[in-house]
């Protein structure tokens, strides 16, 4: 004969089905009660959410000149070593050359496809 044995703390005590409006209201109340710079993360393969606090940042010692110098240094490194950064004038010249090449070599073929009409049509239209 089957026997029902309760496992205290693991059984479902009650189920409350709430409407979407009620769920949104409860969630908004929880969020409005949340302190500044606090948030909750849901990490993949982890059942429990993680509560995190964003720290305050101190004033930086770098100014605009230092940031600009660093940016220019990095752009120079990336353009020499990796060849995936080019300046705007070089990129503009390359785009214009590509457009000119396409127009010179492929424009006639493209226009013929769209402007050529069949010499005659047979059958009812």
C-alpha positions as CSV (number, residue, x, y, z in Angstrom):
1,X,0.0,0.0,0.0
2,X,1.4,3.5,-0.9
3,X,2.3,5.7,2.0
4,X,2.7,9.5,1.9
5,X,5.6,10.6,4.1
6,X,6.1,14.3,4.5
7,X,9.6,15.8,4.2
8,X,9.4,18.9,6.4
9,X,10.7,22.1,4.9
10,X,10.6,20.7,1.4
11,X,6.9,20.3,0.8
12,X,4.8,23.0,-0.8
13,X,2.8,24.6,2.0
14,X,0.5,26.8,-0.1
15,X,0.4,28.0,-3.6
16,X,-0.6,31.6,-4.4
17,X,-1.4,32.4,-8.0
18,X,-1.2,36.2,-8.6
19,X,-2.1,38.2,-11.6
20,X,0.6,39.9,-13.7
21,X,-0.5,43.3,-12.3
22,X,0.0,42.0,-8.7
23,X,3.4,40.5,-9.6
24,X,4.5,43.8,-11.2
25,X,3.3,45.8,-8.2
26,X,5.3,43.6,-5.8
27,X,8.4,43.7,-8.0
28,X,8.2,47.5,-8.2
29,X,7.8,47.8,-4.4
30,X,10.9,45.6,-3.9
31,X,12.9,47.7,-6.4
32,X,11.8,51.0,-4.8
33,X,12.9,49.7,-1.5
34,X,16.3,48.8,-2.8
35,X,19.2,51.0,-1.7
36,X,21.2,53.1,-4.1
37,X,24.1,51.3,-5.9
38,X,22.8,47.8,-4.8
39,X,21.7,45.2,-7.3
40,X,21.0,41.5,-7.6
41,X,22.7,39.2,-10.2
42,X,21.3,35.9,-11.4
43,X,24.3,33.8,-12.4
44,X,23.9,30.9,-14.8
45,X,23.9,27.4,-13.1
46,X,23.4,29.1,-9.7
47,X,20.0,28.9,-8.0
48,X,20.6,31.6,-5.5
49,X,20.8,35.3,-6.6
50,X,23.9,37.2,-5.6
51,X,23.5,40.6,-4.0
52,X,26.2,43.1,-5.2
53,X,27.0,46.7,-4.2
54,X,28.7,49.0,-6.8
55,X,31.5,50.9,-5.1
56,X,32.0,54.6,-5.3
57,X,34.8,55.8,-7.6
58,X,37.3,58.2,-6.4
59,X,38.2,61.2,-8.5
60,X,40.7,60.2,-11.2
61,X,44.2,61.7,-11.4
62,X,44.0,61.7,-15.2
63,X,42.8,64.8,-17.0
64,X,41.6,65.4,-20.6
65,X,45.2,65.8,-21.9
66,X,46.4,62.5,-20.4
67,X,43.3,60.7,-21.8
68,X,43.9,62.1,-25.3
69,X,47.6,61.2,-25.2
70,X,46.8,57.7,-24.1
71,X,44.1,57.3,-26.8
72,X,46.5,58.5,-29.5
73,X,49.2,56.2,-28.3
74,X,46.9,53.2,-28.4
75,X,45.6,54.1,-31.8
76,X,49.1,54.3,-33.1
77,X,50.0,50.9,-31.6
78,X,46.9,49.3,-33.0
79,X,47.3,50.7,-36.4
80,X,51.0,49.6,-36.7
81,X,50.8,46.2,-35.0
82,X,47.3,44.9,-35.8
83,X,46.2,46.9,-38.9
84,X,42.6,47.2,-37.7
85,X,42.7,50.9,-37.0
86,X,43.1,53.6,-39.7
87,X,42.5,57.3,-39.5
88,X,39.4,58.9,-41.0
89,X,41.0,60.4,-44.1
90,X,42.6,57.1,-45.1
91,X,39.3,55.3,-44.6
92,X,37.5,57.9,-46.7
93,X,40.0,57.6,-49.5
94,X,39.6,53.8,-49.5
95,X,35.8,54.0,-49.6
96,X,35.9,56.4,-52.5
97,X,38.4,54.2,-54.4
98,X,36.1,51.1,-53.8
99,X,33.0,53.0,-55.0
100,X,34.9,54.2,-58.1
101,X,36.0,50.6,-58.8
102,X,32.5,49.2,-58.4
103,X,31.0,51.9,-60.7
104,X,33.7,51.4,-63.4
105,X,33.5,47.6,-63.4
106,X,30.0,46.5,-62.4
107,X,27.6,49.4,-63.0
108,X,26.9,48.6,-66.6
109,X,26.0,45.0,-65.8
110,X,23.8,46.0,-63.0
111,X,21.9,48.6,-65.0
112,X,21.4,46.2,-67.9
113,X,19.7,43.7,-65.7
114,X,17.2,46.2,-64.5
115,X,16.6,48.2,-67.7
116,X,16.6,45.5,-70.4
117,X,13.1,44.5,-71.4
118,X,12.3,41.3,-73.2
119,X,12.2,41.7,-77.1
120,X,8.7,40.4,-77.2
121,X,6.1,38.8,-75.1
122,X,4.2,35.8,-76.2
123,X,0.8,34.9,-74.9
124,X,-1.9,36.9,-73.2
125,X,-1.0,39.5,-70.6
